[in-house]
Amino acid sequence: MPRLLPVIILLPLAGFAIVNRPQLSTDERSNPAVEPRMAADNENKFVGAASCVPCHKSQADKQLASNMARAAYSPREHPLFDRFKNEAARLSGFRFLFLWERDPFEISVSDGVRELRIPAQWALGAGVHGVTFVARLGKGKYLEYLLTYYSHTGRLDFTPGQGDRPFQTLAESAGQPNSRDEAFRCLSCHTTGSVDPPGADDIRVGELGVRCEACHGPGLLHLEAAKREDWQEAKRQIRNPGRSTATEVLRLCGGCHREPPADAKQVNWTDPANARFQPVGLSRSRCFLRSDGKLSCLTCHDSHSDVRRAEPTFYSDICARCHNPAQFPPAANCSASGCVGCHMPRVQAISHMEFSNHWIGIYSSSNRLVPAR
């Protein structure tokens, strides 16, 4: 009996196409795009981090080395490329692997008879937790790949939010179709200066990674004023989070890390996934609420550098600025280096991802989600 060869289905940028087969059925297509989110168009433009270096070299160099700056890459350029490129998986009768030797980089999904190939444009995430792959299918159609590479296991597993999604067809097994608006929300938090202009065919992706202008805003007018040595105008034309109130900083960081809800009753506080969204928990903390606007994300985190995960005493020293024998003294049994471990316990927020609970409080041994007081 002659050996049957697999039928190859390609997903080029223009959309779905099949080699030697009719078009995919309706249930195998991506969802149609919805109206794009409007982007403001004014005279201030993004100029890129390289334009910041001549005047702000120390900050720019430090930020370039951070995980925030590594939030997005093309797959081949990702620092973990050599770790994930040969990974493969089998789930529910489908085989998943990377066709990394091809140009462009492609992701393959096969049921043993047919093969779906998806050109992946972006690898999102620095790799502290994992790397998720996103494809542009053309004309407002995007796809978030079903599987994410998780760094601590060195394996592929379901992308957050997709583990419970049923998949039976090849297209369903490839991943979650994203509307243009959904894709923009994702890409705009992993890149800098991306815009979704009305009337354009697609999202215009800017600088890969979270760079200077993600927090400071578009820099063209600031740069032009600096070239004129109009320093007051230069200062006025750029956002400086260091001069913002605690609430403003929380909202700024919350733009990507999730803004606190207007009504806390909207949140299911028993859901461990909340620990993934730090501003939400911090907004509930007594330390934040009673700090008279002195405690913000920037109190503990240098926005140009990585979180200092292996240095608990660094954060305990920050706590001691308020919690010391002279004011708000810690309990007698508190360790000088254990503030974060006890008062911001680690939570398995979602599969393969653990975060510190930013709802600072006093926790019981049985509940790491909501403090006892």
N, C-alpha and C positions, 0 to 999 in steps of 0.2 A: 504494500500500500504506500503510495507516495507521501512524503512528509509535507504537512501543511505549513506554509509560511505565514507569519503574522501579518495582518493588515496594519499599516502605519497610518495613524491619524495625526496630522500636524495642526498646531495652533499658531500660525504666524501672527504678526502684529495686526494684520487686517481682520482677524477673527478666525472662526473655525473653518477648517477645510479638511477633506478626507481624500486620501490617495486611493483611486480605484473603487470608491464607494459613493453613494449619494450623500447629500448633506445630512448632518446629525439631526435626529428628531428634536422636536420642541423641548422635551424634558431634558435633553442633553446640552442645551445651550445655556450660556450665561444669561442672567437676568438682564433685561434692558436697563439702560442708564436712566437715572432720574435727572431732574433739572440740576445743573451744577450749582454749588454754593458760589455766591457772587463775591468777587474780590474787588476791593476799592482800588481805583486807579487815580493817582495824584502825582505831583512832581517829585515826591521823595521816592527813591528807588533803592533796591538792595545793590551793594557794590562788592560784596564778598570779603571774607576774612583777610585775604591778602592785602586789601587796602587799609586794614587796621594796623598791620604790623609795623610800618615805619614809626608811628607815634606810640603804639601800645605793645611793643615787642614782648616784654616779659609776660604780660597777661595772655597775649595771643599764643605764644609758644607753650605756655603752661596748659592753656585750654586745648590746644591741638593734641596734646598727649593724653587728654582725658577720654573716658568712655563716652561722654556726651558727644564729642567730636567724631566718635566711631559708630554713631547710631545708624548709619546707612552706608552701604557700599554696593558696587556691582558685585555679583557673586564671586567672580574670579579674583577680585582685589581684596576680598574680605580677609582679615588676619587669620581667621580659622579655616580658610579654604582647604588647606591640606588635611585638615581633620574631618571635614564633612564631605569632601568631594567623592569619596569611595563608599559612603554609607548607603545602605539599601534596607528595605523593609518589606514584609509581606503582611497584609491585613485583609481579612474578609475576601480572600481569593484574588486580591490585587497585589502586584509587585511594583514597588516604587524605587527609583534610583536616579542618580544624577548623570547626565551625559555631559560631563565636564570637558571632555576633549573636543566637543563640537563648538562651533562658533556660529550663532551665539550660544551661551550656556543654556542647556535645556534640562527640563525635568521630565522623566518618563514614567508613565503609569500604564501597566499592562494587565490584561486579564488572561494572558496566555494565548489568546487568539488575535486580539487587536491591541495596538499600542497607541497611546496618546502622548504627544510630545508638546511641552509647554515651554516657550522661551521665557526665562525669568530675568527681569531687568534689575531687581533690587533684592539685596539681602539685608534685612532690617534687624538691628540689635547688635550691640558691641560684642556679645557673646558671653557676658557675665552670667546670664541665665541661658540664653539660647540665641538662635538665628532663625528668623522667619522669612520666607521667600514670597515675593509679590511680583505678579506678571501684568503687563499691559497687553490686553488683547485687541486694542484698537477702538477708536471712536467712543470714548467714554466707558469702555468695558475693562474691568480689572479682575484679578483673581488672587486671592490669598491661598497659598498652597496648604493642602490638608495637613502636612507634616512639618514640624519644626525640629531643627537640630538642637538638642539640649546638651550644654557643655559638661555638666557634672556627670552625666551618664555616657556621653560620647555616642549617643544614639538618636535616631529619629523617633518622634512620637507625635501625637495629635497636637496641632496648634491650639493654644488656649481658645476655648469657646467652640471648638469643632469636634470634640470627643463624643458628644451626644448626638451629633447630626447624622442621620441615616444616609448611607450612600450605596447605591446599587449599580448605577451606570458608570462608565468611564469618566464622563464629565463630572459627575457628582463626587467621584473618588479623587479627582484632581484637587479639589478645594472649594472654598466658599466664594462664589461670585460677589464682587463688590460693585456697587453703583459708583459713579464718579464722585458723588458727595462723600460716600464712605471711604473711598480710596484717598480722597484729599485730606480727610481728617487724619488718616493714618500717615500719609506721606509728609504732611505739613509738620508733624511732630518729630519726624525722624530726619528732616532736611531743613534747610534754612532758605527762606526767600521763595519758596514754592508758591505759585499762584494758580487760581482757577478762574481765568478771565471769561466773562460771558462772551459767547460767540466763537470762542476758540474750539478746535476739535478735541483737545485734551488738556489735562493738567500740565502746566509748565513747571517741571521739577527743577528746583534751584540747586544750591550747594548741598552736597551730600553730607549728612551729619548735622548735629546741633552746634552751630558756630556763633560767632560774636553777635550777629544781628538777630538771632533767634530771641535773645533776651533784651538787647539794646535797641532793637527796631531798625528800620532801613537807614542806611548811613550816608546817602548821597548828599543831602543838605548839610549834614554835620561835616562831611569831608570838604565840601566846597567852602564852608565858612572857615574851617581850619586853614585851608590854603590861602585864604585872604587874611589870616591871622585875626579874624573877628572872633575872639575867644568866647565872649558872652553869647553870641549867636550860635557858635559851635556847641556850647554847653546846652543851649535851649533846644537844639535840633537833635538831641540824642537822649534816649531813655537811660537813666542810671538807677538800677534797682536798689543800690545802696542808699539812695535818698528817698526811697518809697516807704510808705507805712507798712506795718506788718500785714495788714489786710490786703494791701495792694500786692505785696510780694506773694502772699498765699494765692491770690487770683492769677498772678503771672505764672507761677510754677504750676498752678492747677490747670492752666490752659492745656497742658499735656499730661500732667500727673493726676488730673481730675479735680475740678473745683468743688469745694464744699457745697452741699445742697442748701437752698434757701430755707428748707424745712427739714430738720433732722429726722422727722417722722417718716420721711420718704426713704430712709435707708434701713435695710435689714441688717442690724448690727450683729446678728449671729452668723452672718456670712463671712467666712474667713477671707474671701476675695477682697474685702475692704482694705486689708493690710497692704495691698498692692498700690493703693492710691493714698499716698502719704498726706497730702493736704486735707483730705477728708477727716482722717483721724486726728491730726494736729489741731484742727479747728474745734474739736471737742475737749481738748486737754485743758485742765485747770491752769497749767503753766502758761498756755497761750491766752486764755480768757482773762487771767488775773495779772498779766504782765504789763498792763497799760500800754500795749502796743510795742513793747520792747522785744518780744520774742517772735521771730519769724524763721522761715527756712534758712535764711542767711546767718542766723545766730550760730548755727552748728555747721553749716555747709558752705565751703568756699565754692562759689559757682564756677570757678575756673579749674577746679581740681576734682579728683574722684573722692567718693566717700572713703573714709579711713576705717575700713572694716576690721582690720586687725589691731586697732589701737583703742581699746575701751577707755583707757585713762585719758585720752584726748577729749572724749566727750564728757567724762566724769568731771574734768577740770572746768568745762563749760557750765555744767550743772552747779558746780561749787561757787560760781559767781553769785548765785542767788541763794543756794542751799548751803549755808555755812553756819558756824556757831553763833554769828552775830544776827543772822536773819534766816527765817524759814529753815531751821536746823534739821538735818536728816535724822532718821531714827537711829537709836544707839546701835542696832544690829546691822546698819548699812555698811557695806564695804566701800572703801575709798575709790575703788576702780570698777564697781559693779552696778552703777546707776542704770545704764542702758539695758543690761541683761535682765534686770528685775522689773524695771519700770517701762521698758519698751520691748516686751518679749518677742522672740522670733515666732512667726506664724507661717505654717504651710498654706499659703494663700490659694494657690491652684497647683495642679500637678507639676512637679519638678521646679517649682518656684517658691522660695521662702523669703519673707521680708520682715523687717522690724516693724512692730505695730506702733505707729506714731501717735496713737491716743495715749499720751503719757499719763500714767496713773499707778495706783497700787493694786496689784493683781493677786487673785487667789491662785492656788496651784492647779485648780480645775478649770479655769477660764482664762484664756489668753487673748480673748477678743474684746471683752468689755471689762474695764477695771471695777474692782469692788468699791473703790472710792478714789 
